[in-house]
Amino acid sequence: MTKQVNWDDLTPEQQKKLLAQAEQKAKQEKEEKKANRKTFKKLAEEFVLDNISNLIGHQNATEVIIKKLFEDHKNLLELKTMAYGNKVEE
């Protein structure tokens, strides 16, 4: 449980000390937040660099598969036209 302190009940020396403590705590929190942001940026960059080659490889493989599907589908449509004797809508 925390103890509440009335600012006016403190001596000027106690007020000065308490204010210095509050300023130091705020400074520490600011420095910690800055360090956390720096660490986040570094980890985010590492994440991208570690995974980008896999994603590019996946994209290339997907493009090849899609191209093959359309080519095979075109052949299938041509065969259907020959089998049924009429032009099929693509």
Summary of the structure (lengths in Angstrom):
residues: 90
radius of gyration: 34.3
end to end distance: 75.3
largest distance: 103.0
contacts: 157
relative contact order: 0.04
helix: 84%
strand: 0%
